[in-house]
Amino acid sequence: MIKHISPLRFDDEFICTAVLKEARVKIVLDFEIKLVSNGKVCAKGWTEQVAVLLPEMEMVFQIPEETQKALYGNEQLK
């Protein structure tokens, strides 16, 4: 889900901040996009992602190990 608040223009510089909220069966991220020039929030929302097996397109009920390492380093999922 995303809430568009203000449009970005072609040459606008922006910062996208994402916060990991969940990473067990799915990955959930909250995010916010702000203009660099004045800090105005242009969009905010959240996204959910799940892993699927290809080519079967079957949902995997576990975050793949390489993704876990990218998210947590050597720490285990809690």
N, C-alpha and C positions, 0 to 999 in steps of 0.2 A: 504494500500500500504506500502511496506517495501523495503528499499534499503539496501542490504547486502553489507557491506564494507570490513569486515575482520572476519574470522571465530572465534568462541569461542571454546575452548578446554574443555574437561570434567571437569577438576579441576579449571578452570578459575573463579576468582571472578569478578563480574561485577555489575554495578549500572544501573538500568533502571529508567530514569526520564520521567514522563508523565505529560503533561499539558492539562487541560481541555479547549477546544476551543469553544465548543457549547454543550448545553444541553436543548434543547427545545423539538423538536419532535424526535430527535436522539441525541446520545452522540458522540461527535467527540473528539478524543484525539490525540495530537502529542506526539511522544516518541523518545527517544534516548537511546542506550545501549552503555556503555563505560567500558573498562577494568579498574579495580581498580589499577592494578600495574603501568600503565603508562598513563591512561586517554585517550587511543586511542579509537576513535569511531568505533564500530563494526557494528552497524545498526542504522538506523533512519527511521522514517516514520509516518504514521497516520492511525487511524482506526475509523470506524463508526459503531455504534451499535444501533439497534432499538429494542423496546419491542414487543413481540408477545404474543397473547393469546394461551394457550395450552388447549386441544390438537388440536384446530382448525388451529393453525399456522397463525392466522390473525394478521396483523400488527396493533399495537396500536399507535395512533398519539398523544401520551402523555407519558412523562417519569413517570413511576409508583411512587407513593408517597414515598414509602420506599427508592427508589433509589434517589429521590430528597433530602430526609433527609440525606442520606449518603454523597451526594455531597455537599450540602449547609448548613447542620445543620438546624437551625430554620429559615434561610433566605428564602424568596420567590424567585422563578425564576424571572429573569428580562427580 
